[in-house]
């Protein structure tokens, strides 16, 4: 009995786990493959623009934008390793030894995706906390995450994410009979994965829900945040509210994709062969993996859509790429910088 779906990879399995084996229709397979690569390409380009904006424009280097940059970096990592996950199994046959072990841990099973998902979950949690401190408790500056310290928090996020997924990389290895699998550690891995997914779903969700509920209450119900709006114009306050909507949507879209992925990830270690080889489960696994990739590709559009700051900067970069002058966007960026709206 095979221990799991994603980790039961044999030498005859050259297709990606994103493309179920039961799909015999060649046209359908090719369509799904093209759609998959289109998602990856769009996601890589869009997230690269987010990185470029913060790299080029010093005025965009705020704590909030650095957290969004970290989300973009995690999305880029997910998309790159998914692309490698699609290509390498078709080019490199399964083999034993150090190379086979390395490919099992990092490529064939695409375990890196779990690291980047945890990075995104923790980043969105800290982003919610940072917004809560900035808008609900702006006078308590000692608790705020400023630009000088944000790098330490980002490094800490990656270290915690890697540390929490280390058992996954240690346990999974190439085995002659079962391919890439946790071997006899199936029960232990099931307990570990279940605790990991539940903990990193409930705790971040609870923290994020608390922070944004307080912000929404202060903006729309108690009016405590709006009462300090004398330092902003009505247009600026409207943009602040749009940015709040951005963060809520960004977080909601992530959890909509992460929760089903986590459930399927747990079921992969159920050890039930009938469920593991069913067409329904294979299609469900493919569906949630598409959700994750769509989330990675949509995030930069969610970042840029309601924010005029990002739109001005993106227009400036695009016009520069095509060797066109962009004085209007540059003037708007400098004007907003002088008004202190980037802070």
Wavefront OBJ file of the C-alpha trace (Angstrom):
o trace
v 0.000 0.000 0.000
v 1.421 3.337 -0.990
v 1.859 5.789 1.868
v 0.586 8.869 0.087
v -0.231 10.388 -3.244
v 2.258 13.202 -3.514
v 5.045 11.068 -2.085
v 4.340 7.853 -3.940
v 6.434 8.655 -6.972
v 7.824 5.859 -9.091
v 10.183 5.706 -12.012
v 7.305 5.414 -14.461
v 5.756 8.656 -13.237
v 7.198 11.408 -15.396
v 4.096 13.561 -15.288
v 3.616 16.201 -12.626
v 1.274 15.739 -9.743
v -0.553 18.737 -11.149
v -1.650 16.547 -14.067
v -3.472 13.424 -12.833
v -2.590 10.128 -14.493
v -6.201 9.247 -15.221
v -6.519 12.154 -17.678
v -6.250 10.238 -20.920
v -7.537 12.979 -23.162
v -4.453 14.454 -24.818
v -6.137 17.753 -25.741
v -7.368 18.267 -22.212
v -3.923 17.553 -20.788
v -2.290 20.009 -23.176
v -4.867 22.686 -22.406
v -4.312 22.306 -18.669
v -0.553 22.372 -19.153
v -0.703 25.583 -21.209
v -3.030 27.155 -18.635
v -0.660 26.129 -15.874
v 2.379 27.673 -17.537
v 0.360 30.816 -18.296
v -0.433 31.198 -14.582
v 3.235 30.725 -13.697
v 4.456 33.205 -16.332
v 1.934 35.891 -15.385
v 2.672 35.402 -11.694
v 6.435 35.689 -12.143
v 6.139 38.874 -14.217
v 3.568 40.531 -11.956
v 5.409 39.733 -8.715
v 8.673 40.915 -10.286
v 7.035 44.293 -10.894
v 6.179 44.554 -7.196
v 9.828 43.863 -6.338
v 10.976 46.395 -8.945
v 8.692 49.133 -7.604
v 10.111 48.876 -4.093
v 13.658 48.565 -5.434
v 13.448 51.609 -7.719
v 11.395 54.014 -5.611
v 12.841 54.767 -2.143
v 9.567 56.425 -1.144
v 7.835 53.033 -1.434
v 10.142 51.434 1.140
v 7.710 51.459 4.044
v 7.115 48.714 6.594
v 3.853 47.726 4.929
v 5.424 47.535 1.486
v 8.347 45.498 2.791
v 5.869 42.928 4.071
v 4.143 42.938 0.675
v 7.587 42.503 -0.881
v 8.110 39.426 1.295
v 4.792 37.996 0.087
v 5.898 38.631 -3.497
v 9.237 36.897 -2.812
v 7.400 33.876 -1.383
v 5.091 33.792 -4.411
v 8.031 33.973 -6.818
v 9.724 31.106 -4.974
v 6.537 29.031 -5.172
v 6.141 29.649 -8.903
v 9.802 28.955 -9.707
v 9.920 25.686 -7.794
v 6.592 24.622 -9.290
v 8.040 25.228 -12.753
v 11.104 23.162 -11.810
v 8.750 20.534 -10.368
v 7.088 20.296 -13.779
v 10.290 20.124 -15.822
v 12.807 18.049 -13.854
v 10.785 14.783 -13.575
v 10.523 14.736 -17.363
v 14.272 15.256 -17.827
v 15.909 13.405 -14.917
v 14.950 9.756 -14.235
v 14.396 8.675 -10.652
v 17.533 7.332 -9.064
v 18.934 6.359 -5.712
v 21.783 7.981 -3.855
v 22.374 11.565 -2.818
v 20.895 13.040 -6.010
v 17.733 10.989 -5.721
v 17.346 11.988 -2.077
v 17.839 15.669 -2.913
v 15.338 15.575 -5.783
v 12.773 13.817 -3.592
v 13.028 16.347 -0.799
v 13.065 19.518 -2.883
v 11.847 18.864 -6.434
v 9.645 15.808 -7.004
v 7.446 16.466 -3.964
v 7.665 20.278 -4.193
v 7.927 20.596 -0.416
v 9.246 24.139 -0.855
v 5.648 25.205 -1.443
v 4.810 24.435 2.180
v 7.677 26.692 3.327
v 6.523 29.607 1.177
v 2.896 29.184 2.245
v 3.938 29.410 5.882
v 6.015 32.497 5.043
v 2.962 34.120 3.480
v 0.712 33.208 6.427
v 3.142 34.634 8.979
v 3.802 37.743 6.866
v 0.089 38.506 6.535
v -0.251 38.086 10.297
v 2.536 40.571 11.029
v 1.110 42.906 8.383
v -2.234 42.891 10.215
v -0.477 43.561 13.529
v 1.519 46.419 11.973
v -1.653 48.020 10.564
v -3.391 47.593 13.920
v -0.583 49.353 15.779
v -0.362 52.123 13.171
v -4.085 52.888 12.964
v -5.646 51.833 16.273
v -2.737 52.645 18.626
v -0.638 55.203 16.726
v 0.680 56.888 19.899
v 2.350 53.709 21.196
v 5.372 53.884 18.927
v 7.480 51.415 20.921
v 5.377 48.491 19.657
v 5.464 49.506 16.008
v 7.504 47.637 13.439
v 9.568 50.388 11.844
v 11.560 50.242 8.630
v 14.844 49.819 10.494
v 13.641 46.611 12.190
v 11.416 45.088 9.525
v 14.314 43.120 7.988
v 14.786 41.224 11.259
v 11.126 40.263 11.304
v 11.277 39.064 7.686
v 14.395 36.979 8.363
v 12.676 35.564 11.425
v 9.622 34.624 9.352
v 11.737 32.602 6.915
v 13.720 30.936 9.692
v 10.576 29.915 11.591
v 8.943 28.617 8.398
v 11.997 26.556 7.455
v 12.333 25.257 10.995
v 8.694 24.186 11.215
v 8.877 22.290 7.917
v 12.254 20.643 8.587
v 10.654 17.305 9.648
v 9.003 17.161 6.244
v 12.334 17.381 4.447
v 14.055 15.016 6.860
v 11.393 12.296 6.681
v 10.729 12.215 2.939
v 13.328 10.300 0.943
v 13.647 8.074 -2.112
v 12.816 4.427 -1.446
v 13.046 1.684 -4.047
v 9.560 0.263 -3.402
v 7.513 3.364 -2.696
v 9.468 6.096 -4.469
v 9.450 9.438 -2.663
v 7.764 8.731 0.659
v 8.167 9.058 4.443
v 8.649 5.283 4.643
v 7.554 3.755 7.952
v 7.034 7.173 9.551
v 3.557 7.584 8.051
v 1.655 7.814 11.351
v 4.138 10.258 12.861
v 4.069 12.385 9.714
v 0.267 12.423 9.718
v 0.216 13.764 13.292
v 2.956 16.306 12.515
v 1.311 17.575 9.309
v -2.111 17.807 10.965
v -0.750 19.837 13.889
v 1.258 22.045 11.532
v -1.677 22.893 9.264
v -4.156 23.446 12.105
v -1.758 25.598 14.134
v -0.722 27.750 11.193
v -4.324 28.191 10.091
v -6.127 28.930 13.344
v -3.534 31.111 15.089
v -2.802 33.479 12.147
v -6.499 33.638 11.253
v -7.460 34.531 14.835
v -4.778 37.222 15.051
v -5.622 38.695 11.663
v -9.367 38.656 12.368
v -8.845 40.479 15.679
v -6.610 43.189 14.175
v -8.765 43.940 11.134
v -12.020 43.830 13.131
v -10.608 46.506 15.455
v -9.498 48.619 12.478
v -12.866 48.281 10.739
v -14.651 49.151 13.969
v -12.487 52.233 14.427
v -13.011 53.403 10.855
v -16.685 52.736 10.302
v -18.384 52.195 13.699
v -16.693 54.016 16.570
v -15.080 56.585 14.250
v -12.087 56.703 16.580
v -9.595 56.418 13.724
v -11.381 58.935 11.537
v -11.422 61.411 14.426
v -7.682 61.812 13.947
v -8.132 62.490 10.252
v -7.268 66.204 10.506
v -3.767 65.427 9.244
v -5.196 63.890 6.079
v -7.477 65.110 3.351
v -10.704 63.293 2.590
v -9.038 61.797 -0.479
v -6.175 60.462 1.593
v -8.535 58.930 4.152
v -10.511 57.304 1.350
v -7.297 55.762 0.103
v -6.485 54.544 3.595
v -9.816 52.743 3.619
v -9.147 51.267 0.192
v -5.804 49.958 1.448
v -7.612 48.315 4.354
v -9.879 46.597 1.851
v -6.742 45.525 -0.032
v -5.266 43.805 3.028
v -8.542 42.109 3.922
v -8.972 40.822 0.358
v -5.325 39.744 0.163
v -5.671 37.768 3.389
v -9.047 36.283 2.470
v -7.840 35.078 -0.924
v -4.831 33.450 0.712
v -6.868 31.528 3.274
v -9.397 30.457 0.616
v -6.533 28.738 -1.215
v -4.440 27.662 1.786
v -7.152 25.906 3.829
v -8.185 23.440 1.053
v -4.515 22.855 0.249
v -3.817 22.078 3.900
v -6.747 19.658 4.128
v -5.610 17.769 1.030
v -2.033 17.794 2.305
v -3.217 16.080 5.500
v -5.300 13.546 3.562
v -2.214 12.544 1.577
v -0.902 10.927 4.754
v -4.143 9.139 5.551
v -2.715 5.813 4.373
v -6.006 4.815 2.791
v -5.200 3.364 -0.565
v -8.727 3.495 -1.946
v -8.991 7.204 -1.257
v -5.442 7.931 -2.374
v -5.972 6.423 -5.813
v -9.486 7.686 -6.491
v -10.104 10.007 -9.392
v -12.030 12.354 -7.122
v -9.070 12.793 -4.802
v -6.677 13.246 -7.724
v -8.864 15.978 -9.213
v -9.285 17.594 -5.813
v -5.515 17.641 -5.336
v -5.057 19.172 -8.776
v -7.730 21.780 -8.024
v -6.170 22.989 -4.758
v -2.724 23.164 -6.339
v -4.178 25.359 -9.068
v -5.709 27.507 -6.316
v -2.293 28.047 -4.762
v -0.730 29.058 -8.078
v -3.650 31.372 -8.889
v -3.246 32.968 -5.488
v 0.456 33.591 -6.165
v -0.389 35.183 -9.515
v -3.298 37.290 -8.256
v -1.537 38.770 -5.224
v 0.395 41.477 -7.139
v -2.791 42.573 -8.926
v -4.580 42.793 -5.567
v -1.662 44.885 -4.262
v -1.691 47.303 -7.193
v -5.392 47.617 -8.034
v -6.634 49.877 -5.187
v -3.341 51.665 -4.550
v -2.643 54.732 -6.678
v 0.943 54.634 -5.360
v 1.604 51.294 -7.033
v -0.282 52.280 -10.169
v 1.814 55.420 -10.658
v 5.030 53.497 -10.092
v 4.023 50.619 -12.389
v 3.045 53.023 -15.176
v 6.402 54.742 -14.787
v 8.315 51.438 -15.019
v 6.308 50.169 -18.002
v 6.843 53.413 -19.917
v 10.560 53.286 -19.127
v 10.733 49.717 -20.448
v 9.268 50.892 -23.746
v 11.561 53.968 -23.779
v 8.761 56.461 -23.310
v 8.875 59.570 -21.155
v 6.636 59.499 -18.104
v 6.690 62.989 -16.539
v 3.088 62.769 -15.330
v 3.634 59.631 -13.258
v 6.958 60.917 -11.932
v 5.379 64.227 -10.931
v 2.526 62.421 -9.166
v 4.966 60.209 -7.295
v 7.088 63.172 -6.154
v 3.995 65.164 -5.160
v 2.649 62.353 -3.020
v 6.102 61.878 -1.499
v 6.212 65.554 -0.450
v 2.780 65.214 1.112
v 4.068 62.321 3.194
v 1.529 59.807 1.956
v 4.122 57.063 1.453
v 5.054 56.994 5.116
l 1 2 3 4 5 6 7 8 9 10 11 12 13 14 15 16 17 18 19 20 21 22 23 24 25 26 27 28 29 30 31 32 33 34 35 36 37 38 39 40 41 42 43 44 45 46 47 48 49 50 51 52 53 54 55 56 57 58 59 60 61 62 63 64 65 66 67 68 69 70 71 72 73 74 75 76 77 78 79 80 81 82 83 84 85 86 87 88 89 90 91 92 93 94 95 96 97 98 99 100 101 102 103 104 105 106 107 108 109 110 111 112 113 114 115 116 117 118 119 120 121 122 123 124 125 126 127 128 129 130 131 132 133 134 135 136 137 138 139 140 141 142 143 144 145 146 147 148 149 150 151 152 153 154 155 156 157 158 159 160 161 162 163 164 165 166 167 168 169 170 171 172 173 174 175 176 177 178 179 180 181 182 183 184 185 186 187 188 189 190 191 192 193 194 195 196 197 198 199 200 201 202 203 204 205 206 207 208 209 210 211 212 213 214 215 216 217 218 219 220 221 222 223 224 225 226 227 228 229 230 231 232 233 234 235 236 237 238 239 240 241 242 243 244 245 246 247 248 249 250 251 252 253 254 255 256 257 258 259 260 261 262 263 264 265 266 267 268 269 270 271 272 273 274 275 276 277 278 279 280 281 282 283 284 285 286 287 288 289 290 291 292 293 294 295 296 297 298 299 300 301 302 303 304 305 306 307 308 309 310 311 312 313 314 315 316 317 318 319 320 321 322 323 324 325 326 327 328 329 330 331 332 333 334 335 336 337 338 339 340 341 342 343
